[in-house]
Amino acid sequence: GMMGMPSLGGENSGLAGFGFGGRPIPPHKLTEHIPDPRSIDTQKQAYAKSLDQQLEQGTRMLQQHNEVQKQALRQAAEQHRIQFDMQVDQELKAQEMSVDQQANYQLMGLQQAAHEQK
């Protein structure tokens, strides 16, 4: 929490190996390896910050992956659409040709009948 943060000294005040006056701590002190509450707080904050950054980065990567997948789907759909359009066009042309053929037969029949009636 923010409640236990002392305001004096700023972020770097928890540097290991130095006391309040900037004097080196004698190495044989019993408390040497026990971190003081301020450095614990600093570490907690740094840890929370790195977790936030990881979450942010992970979220960004997920969004990018999501976008890439959707883009691939759109491209595939576009290919399908083009192929389908071509198929429909071909069917239409074939149907039109058969209508033309029927019309030609009928026209020939009319011409033949007219010719025979002369």
C-alpha positions, 0 to 999 in steps of 0.5 A: 500500500501507499500508506506506509511509504515514507516521503523522504529520500525518494526512490533510490533511498533504499539502496542496499549497503548504505545507511541514512547518512550515506555511510557504508554499513559495517559488513558484520552487522547482524541486520545486514541481510534483512531488508528494511521496510522501505526497500521492501516497499520499493521492491513491492512497487517495482514488482507490481509495476513489472506485473502491470507491464507484463499484463499490458504487453500480453494484452497487446500481443493478444490483440495483435494476434487477434487482428492477424487471425481476423485479417487472414480470415478476411483474405480467405473470405475474399478469395472465396467470394471471388471464386464464387462470383466467377462460378456464378458468372460461368453458370449465368453465361452457360444458362444464357447460351442455352437460352440463345440456343433455344431461341435459335432453334425456335427462329429456325423453326419459324423460318422453316415454317414460313419458307414451307408456306410460300 
